[in-house]
Amino acid sequence: MKNKAVKFHSLSRHIVAQFCIFTLVLSAFYGLFCFMLLYSLEDSFIEREVVQEANYLTTQYQQTKQWPVIRNSYMALHFSKNSLPADLKQQFTDEPQRKEFYGAEGRHYHLYTLPQYPNTYLTAEVSQKLLVRPIRDGVLQFLLISGAFLTLIAFVIAWILGRKTAKPLKQLADLVDGVALENIPDSFAYQFPNNEIGILARALEHSMQQISKALEREKCFTRDVSHELRTPVAIIKNAVELYQEKNITKDEGKNIISRIADASIQMEQTVNTLLVLAREEHTSVKQQSVKLLPLIEQSIIEHGYLLDGKQVEVQVNDNCNASVFAQRGMLKVLLDNLLSNAFQYTDLGTVKVSFFDEQLIIEDTGPGIESAISTRVTEPAVKGSQSTGYGFGLSIVKRLCEHQNWLLTVVSHQGTKISVSFDG
């Protein structure tokens, strides 16, 4: 079953939509608040006039024992519920705590009970004094129009802000979406602002770099394993073919088994060495004092077949009978690559191995490194025109030296001289 393509939504559109919705909601609440405030202010003014008139009437009555004439024509004084206007009396009977009533034919009443005289009521028919209610429809229309206008302004502002805010995010998305890892630039976070987007870009850049390094390490490991295991695999294969032959003596059989065991140990050390190089961090490896001469002799024997039919003398200086502080497997891989290269490309003359002042030197009288590749000879897959190999040997040596902080020097004129300083 095929996975459905994920549909992505525009962030800028989302910002515009959210901003407009927010403006509409805010406008609605603000309009409602303004509308209720107008009603409340209008009622408070009318209520204040009614209370002032009631206080005046009460004061005059207490002084003269007679109720004075009401100063406002829209007010009336009633001494029982029965004298209240018909369209007010029933409502007041049903809701005695209420102070504001809607009457017939558009009349609007405010009723105030005099505190010291429970059966005395002051009513005010204020339909002619109302300001907000007659223009209520106009106020609502104004609020709707202003709300729509504010929403339009909010849409323009949100569109501008959305484009400005989402632009770097869109650039970042376009940079990584559907693009092959090798086509993504190594450094791209610098072009983004120093805010949350910049933090995201830097984190993404770091992750991309880590992924790229991991893929490169995986590629190197696969390449190095195929390069380094050819010799021990060939030894095991030849030993097995000899073992399968008839009429071999017991001693010969033991010798064959010993060769297989040595090749297996070499494979194990080689794989462990390459795994160390393939790890994300340069993990420290267990180092110890290693005799150099036995490893040189073993490597010469294993790669001696490269000198078959050649008039080449291998000279190992006595000063190689020394010890170096290193990891045995790494040192063996280093020697295998350097000596196999020297044997393969030297057709006549000598290959010299010496050790002075913590420095391993391997010299040959071969044709030397071609000038076209002399500056890149330690890079992967770089090889001369006459090479029959894959061009990975010296790149492995270089990575080993970098990992162990050894100093690698390659000099090539008449022949090639490679030195490795174990002091760094």
C-alpha positions as CSV (number, residue, x, y, z in Angstrom):
1,M,0.0,0.0,0.0
2,K,1.5,3.3,-1.1
3,N,1.8,6.1,1.5
4,K,-0.2,9.1,0.7
5,A,1.8,12.3,0.1
6,V,1.7,14.6,3.1
7,K,0.0,17.9,2.4
8,F,1.8,20.8,3.9
9,H,0.2,24.1,4.7
10,S,1.7,27.6,4.2
11,L,2.9,29.1,7.5
12,S,2.3,32.7,6.2
13,R,-1.3,31.8,5.4
14,H,-1.7,30.3,8.8
15,I,-0.3,33.5,10.4
16,V,-2.7,35.6,8.4
17,A,-5.7,33.5,9.2
18,Q,-4.9,33.4,13.0
19,F,-4.3,37.1,13.1
20,C,-7.6,37.9,11.3
21,I,-9.5,35.6,13.6
22,F,-7.9,37.2,16.6
23,T,-8.8,40.6,15.3
24,L,-12.4,39.6,14.7
25,V,-12.7,38.1,18.2
26,L,-11.1,41.2,19.7
27,S,-13.3,43.5,17.7
28,A,-16.4,41.6,18.8
29,F,-15.5,41.7,22.5
30,Y,-14.4,45.4,22.2
31,G,-17.7,46.3,20.4
32,L,-19.7,44.4,23.0
33,F,-17.9,46.1,25.8
34,C,-18.4,49.6,24.2
35,F,-22.1,48.9,23.6
36,M,-22.7,47.8,27.2
37,L,-20.6,50.7,28.5
38,L,-22.9,53.1,26.6
39,Y,-26.0,51.5,28.1
40,S,-24.5,51.5,31.6
41,L,-23.5,55.2,31.4
42,E,-26.9,56.2,30.1
43,D,-28.7,54.2,32.9
44,S,-26.4,55.7,35.5
45,F,-27.1,59.3,34.5
46,I,-30.9,58.6,34.6
47,E,-30.6,56.8,37.9
48,R,-28.6,59.6,39.4
49,E,-31.3,62.2,38.4
50,V,-34.0,60.0,39.9
51,V,-32.1,59.6,43.2
52,Q,-31.5,63.3,43.4
53,E,-35.2,64.1,42.8
54,A,-36.1,61.4,45.4
55,N,-33.8,63.0,48.0
56,Y,-35.2,66.4,47.2
57,L,-38.8,65.2,47.7
58,T,-37.9,63.4,51.0
59,T,-36.1,66.5,52.4
60,Q,-39.0,68.8,51.6
61,Y,-41.6,66.5,53.0
62,Q,-39.6,66.1,56.3
63,Q,-39.5,69.9,56.6
64,T,-43.0,70.8,55.6
65,K,-44.9,67.6,56.1
66,Q,-46.2,68.0,52.6
67,W,-44.9,66.5,49.3
68,P,-43.6,69.3,47.1
69,V,-44.3,69.6,43.3
70,I,-41.9,67.4,41.3
71,R,-39.4,69.5,39.4
72,N,-39.1,67.2,36.4
73,S,-42.1,66.8,34.1
74,Y,-41.2,63.2,33.1
75,M,-41.3,62.0,36.8
76,A,-44.3,61.2,38.9
77,L,-44.9,60.3,42.6
78,H,-47.2,57.4,43.5
79,F,-48.3,56.5,47.0
80,S,-49.4,52.9,46.2
81,K,-48.8,50.2,43.6
82,N,-52.3,50.6,42.3
83,S,-51.6,54.1,41.1
84,L,-48.7,53.0,39.0
85,P,-49.1,53.1,35.2
86,A,-50.9,50.0,33.9
87,D,-48.0,48.9,31.7
88,L,-45.6,49.2,34.7
89,K,-47.8,47.9,37.6
90,Q,-48.0,44.2,36.6
91,Q,-44.3,44.0,35.8
92,F,-43.4,45.6,39.2
93,T,-45.8,43.2,41.0
94,D,-44.1,40.2,39.4
95,E,-40.5,41.6,39.9
96,P,-40.5,43.9,42.9
97,Q,-36.7,44.2,43.0
98,R,-36.4,45.4,39.5
99,K,-35.8,49.1,38.8
100,E,-36.0,49.4,35.0
101,F,-39.1,48.4,33.0
102,Y,-40.1,48.5,29.4
103,G,-43.6,49.8,28.8
104,A,-46.1,49.9,25.9
105,E,-45.6,52.1,22.8
106,G,-41.9,52.5,23.4
107,R,-42.2,53.9,26.9
108,H,-39.3,53.2,29.3
109,Y,-39.6,53.5,33.1
110,H,-37.2,53.9,36.0
111,L,-38.8,53.2,39.4
112,Y,-37.4,54.2,42.7
113,T,-38.8,53.3,46.1
114,L,-38.3,56.0,48.8
115,P,-36.3,54.2,51.6
116,Q,-38.2,55.8,54.5
117,Y,-41.6,55.5,52.8
118,P,-42.0,51.9,51.6
119,N,-45.3,52.6,49.8
120,T,-44.2,55.7,48.1
121,Y,-42.7,55.3,44.6
122,L,-41.0,57.8,42.2
123,T,-41.3,56.9,38.5
124,A,-39.6,58.4,35.6
125,E,-40.7,57.8,32.0
126,V,-37.4,58.4,30.2
127,S,-38.2,57.4,26.7
128,Q,-37.6,61.0,25.5
129,K,-34.3,61.2,27.4
130,L,-32.8,58.1,26.0
131,L,-29.8,58.6,23.7
132,V,-28.3,55.2,23.1
133,R,-31.4,53.1,22.5
134,P,-32.8,55.2,19.6
135,I,-29.5,54.9,17.8
136,R,-28.8,51.3,18.7
137,D,-29.1,50.1,15.1
138,G,-26.7,52.8,14.0
139,V,-24.2,52.0,16.7
140,L,-24.3,48.3,15.8
141,Q,-23.8,49.1,12.1
142,F,-20.9,51.4,13.0
143,L,-19.3,48.6,15.2
144,L,-19.7,46.1,12.4
145,I,-18.2,48.4,9.8
146,S,-15.3,49.4,12.0
147,G,-14.8,45.7,12.9
148,A,-14.6,44.8,9.2
149,F,-12.2,47.7,8.6
150,L,-10.0,46.7,11.4
151,T,-10.0,43.1,10.1
152,L,-8.9,44.4,6.7
153,I,-6.1,46.3,8.3
154,A,-5.2,43.3,10.3
155,F,-5.1,41.2,7.2
156,V,-2.7,43.6,5.5
157,I,-0.4,43.7,8.6
158,A,-0.6,40.0,9.1
159,W,0.2,39.4,5.4
160,I,3.3,41.6,5.7
161,L,4.4,40.1,9.0
162,G,3.6,36.6,7.8
163,R,5.8,37.0,4.7
164,K,8.6,38.6,6.6
165,T,8.5,36.0,9.4
166,A,8.1,33.0,7.2
167,K,10.5,34.1,4.5
168,P,13.7,32.7,6.3
169,L,11.8,29.6,7.2
170,K,10.7,29.1,3.6
171,Q,14.3,29.6,2.5
172,L,15.4,27.0,5.0
173,A,12.7,24.6,3.9
174,D,13.6,25.1,0.2
175,L,17.3,24.5,1.1
176,V,16.8,21.1,2.6
177,D,13.5,19.8,1.1
178,G,14.0,17.1,-1.5
179,V,17.7,18.0,-1.9
180,A,20.4,15.3,-1.9
181,L,22.6,15.5,1.2
182,E,25.7,16.0,-0.9
183,N,24.1,19.0,-2.6
184,I,23.4,20.9,0.6
185,P,26.2,23.4,1.3
186,D,28.4,22.7,4.3
187,S,27.7,26.1,5.8
188,F,24.4,27.9,5.4
189,A,23.3,29.0,8.9
190,Y,25.1,32.3,8.6
191,Q,22.5,33.7,6.1
192,F,19.7,33.4,8.6
193,P,18.8,36.0,11.4
194,N,20.1,35.6,14.9
195,N,16.8,34.5,16.4
196,E,14.9,31.2,16.8
197,I,15.2,30.6,13.0
198,G,18.9,31.1,13.2
199,I,19.1,28.6,16.1
200,L,17.1,26.1,14.1
201,A,19.3,26.7,11.0
202,R,22.5,26.2,13.1
203,A,21.1,23.0,14.7
204,L,20.1,21.7,11.3
205,E,23.5,22.6,9.8
206,H,25.2,20.8,12.6
207,S,23.0,17.8,12.2
208,M,23.6,17.7,8.4
209,Q,27.3,17.9,9.0
210,Q,27.1,15.1,11.5
211,I,25.1,13.0,9.1
212,S,27.5,13.8,6.2
213,K,30.5,12.8,8.4
214,A,28.7,9.6,9.4
215,L,28.0,8.7,5.8
216,E,31.6,9.5,4.9
217,R,32.9,7.3,7.7
218,E,30.6,4.5,6.6
219,K,31.9,4.9,3.0
220,C,35.5,4.9,4.2
221,F,34.9,1.9,6.4
222,T,33.4,-0.2,3.6
223,R,36.2,0.9,1.2
224,D,39.0,0.3,3.7
225,V,37.7,-3.1,4.7
226,S,37.5,-4.3,1.1
227,H,41.1,-2.9,0.6
228,E,42.7,-4.2,3.8
229,L,41.2,-7.7,4.0
230,R,42.3,-8.8,0.5
231,T,45.7,-10.0,1.8
232,P,44.5,-12.1,4.8
233,V,41.6,-13.5,2.8
234,A,44.1,-14.5,0.0
235,I,46.4,-16.2,2.6
236,I,43.4,-18.1,4.1
237,K,42.3,-19.1,0.6
238,N,45.7,-20.4,-0.4
239,A,46.2,-22.2,2.9
240,V,42.8,-24.0,2.5
241,E,43.7,-25.0,-1.1
242,L,47.0,-26.4,0.1
243,Y,45.3,-28.2,3.0
244,Q,42.8,-29.8,0.6
245,E,45.7,-31.3,-1.4
246,K,46.5,-34.9,-0.8
247,N,49.7,-36.3,0.7
248,I,50.5,-33.4,3.0
249,T,52.5,-34.2,6.1
250,K,51.4,-33.6,9.7
251,D,54.0,-30.8,10.0
252,E,52.8,-29.2,6.8
253,G,49.2,-29.4,8.1
254,K,50.2,-27.6,11.3
255,N,52.0,-24.9,9.3
256,I,48.9,-24.4,7.1
257,I,46.7,-24.1,10.2
258,S,49.2,-21.7,11.7
259,R,49.0,-19.5,8.6
260,I,45.2,-19.5,8.7
261,A,45.3,-18.6,12.4
262,D,47.7,-15.7,11.8
263,A,45.6,-14.4,8.9
264,S,42.5,-14.6,11.1
265,I,44.2,-12.6,13.8
266,Q,45.3,-10.1,11.3
267,M,41.8,-9.8,9.9
268,E,40.5,-9.2,13.4
269,Q,43.1,-6.6,14.2
270,T,42.4,-4.9,10.9
271,V,38.6,-4.8,11.4
272,N,39.1,-3.4,14.9
273,T,41.4,-0.7,13.6
274,L,39.1,0.3,10.9
275,L,36.1,0.4,13.3
276,V,38.1,2.8,15.5
277,L,38.6,5.0,12.5
278,A,34.9,4.8,11.6
279,R,33.6,5.9,15.0
280,E,32.1,9.4,15.3
281,E,34.7,10.5,17.9
282,H,38.4,9.8,17.9
283,T,38.1,7.3,20.8
284,S,41.4,6.7,22.5
285,V,42.7,3.2,21.9
286,K,44.8,1.0,24.2
287,Q,48.4,1.6,23.4
288,Q,51.4,-0.4,24.5
289,S,55.1,-0.9,23.7
290,V,55.2,-2.9,20.5
291,K,58.3,-4.5,19.0
292,L,58.7,-2.9,15.5
293,L,61.0,-5.5,13.8
294,P,58.7,-8.5,14.1
295,L,55.8,-6.6,12.5
296,I,58.1,-5.4,9.7
297,E,59.3,-8.9,9.0
298,Q,55.7,-10.3,9.0
299,S,54.5,-7.6,6.6
300,I,57.5,-8.3,4.3
301,I,56.7,-12.0,4.2
302,E,52.9,-11.4,3.6
303,H,53.5,-9.0,0.7
304,G,56.7,-10.7,-0.7
305,Y,54.7,-12.1,-3.6
306,L,54.6,-8.5,-5.0
307,L,58.4,-8.8,-5.6
308,D,58.2,-12.1,-7.5
309,G,60.2,-11.9,-10.7
310,K,61.7,-8.5,-9.7
311,Q,65.3,-7.7,-9.0
312,V,64.5,-5.9,-5.8
313,E,66.5,-6.1,-2.6
314,V,64.7,-5.4,0.7
315,Q,67.0,-3.9,3.3
316,V,65.9,-3.7,7.0
317,N,68.2,-1.6,9.1
318,D,69.3,-3.0,12.4
319,N,67.9,0.1,14.2
320,C,64.4,-1.2,13.4
321,N,64.9,-3.6,16.3
322,A,63.2,-1.0,18.6
323,S,59.9,-0.5,20.3
324,V,57.2,2.1,19.7
325,F,54.3,3.0,21.9
326,A,51.3,2.3,19.7
327,Q,48.3,0.1,19.1
328,R,49.5,-3.1,17.5
329,G,46.7,-3.4,15.0
330,M,47.1,0.2,13.7
331,L,50.8,-0.2,13.4
332,K,50.3,-3.4,11.4
333,V,47.9,-1.8,9.0
334,L,50.3,1.2,8.6
335,L,53.2,-1.1,7.7
336,D,51.1,-3.3,5.4
337,N,50.1,-0.3,3.3
338,L,53.5,1.4,3.1
339,L,55.4,-1.8,2.3
340,S,52.9,-3.2,-0.2
341,N,53.0,0.2,-2.0
342,A,56.8,0.1,-2.1
343,F,56.9,-3.5,-3.3
344,Q,54.3,-3.0,-5.9
345,Y,55.8,0.1,-7.6
346,T,59.5,-0.9,-7.4
347,D,60.7,-3.0,-10.3
348,L,64.4,-2.7,-9.8
349,G,66.7,-1.6,-7.0
350,T,66.0,-1.6,-3.3
351,V,63.4,-1.0,-0.6
352,K,64.9,0.3,2.6
353,V,63.3,0.2,6.0
354,S,64.9,2.2,8.9
355,F,64.0,3.7,12.2
356,F,65.7,6.8,13.6
357,D,64.7,9.1,16.5
358,E,61.1,7.7,16.8
359,Q,60.7,8.0,13.0
360,L,59.9,5.1,10.7
361,I,61.4,5.6,7.1
362,I,60.5,3.5,4.1
363,E,62.4,4.3,0.9
364,D,62.2,2.8,-2.6
365,T,63.9,3.2,-5.9
366,G,60.7,3.1,-7.9
367,P,59.5,5.6,-10.5
368,G,58.2,8.0,-7.8
369,I,54.8,9.7,-7.6
370,E,53.5,11.3,-10.7
371,S,53.6,15.1,-10.5
372,A,50.0,15.4,-11.4
373,I,48.9,13.7,-8.2
374,S,51.8,14.4,-5.9
375,T,49.8,17.0,-3.9
376,R,46.7,14.7,-3.6
377,V,48.3,11.3,-3.2
378,T,46.9,10.8,0.3
379,E,43.4,11.5,-0.8
380,P,41.0,8.5,-1.4
381,A,40.9,7.0,-4.9
382,V,43.9,9.0,-6.1
383,K,46.3,6.8,-8.0
384,G,48.9,7.0,-10.8
385,S,48.3,6.0,-14.4
386,Q,50.3,2.8,-13.9
387,S,48.6,1.8,-10.7
388,T,46.6,-1.5,-10.6
389,G,45.2,-0.8,-7.2
390,Y,42.3,1.3,-6.0
391,G,44.3,4.3,-4.6
392,F,43.1,3.9,-1.0
393,G,46.4,2.7,0.7
394,L,47.9,6.1,1.5
395,S,44.6,7.6,2.4
396,I,44.2,4.9,5.1
397,V,47.8,5.7,6.3
398,K,46.9,9.4,6.5
399,R,43.8,8.8,8.5
400,L,45.7,6.5,10.9
401,C,48.3,9.1,11.4
402,E,45.7,11.8,12.0
403,H,43.9,9.6,14.5
404,Q,47.1,8.9,16.4
405,N,48.7,12.3,16.0
406,W,51.6,10.9,14.0
407,L,53.3,13.0,11.5
408,L,53.2,11.7,7.9
409,T,55.7,13.0,5.3
410,V,55.8,11.9,1.7
411,V,58.7,13.0,-0.6
412,S,59.0,11.8,-4.1
413,H,61.8,12.5,-6.7
414,Q,63.9,9.7,-7.8
415,G,61.9,7.1,-5.9
416,T,59.7,7.7,-3.0
417,K,60.5,8.3,0.7
418,I,57.8,8.1,3.3
419,S,58.4,8.8,7.0
420,V,56.1,8.5,10.0
421,S,57.1,10.3,13.2
422,F,55.6,8.7,16.2
423,D,56.4,11.8,18.3
424,G,53.9,13.8,16.2
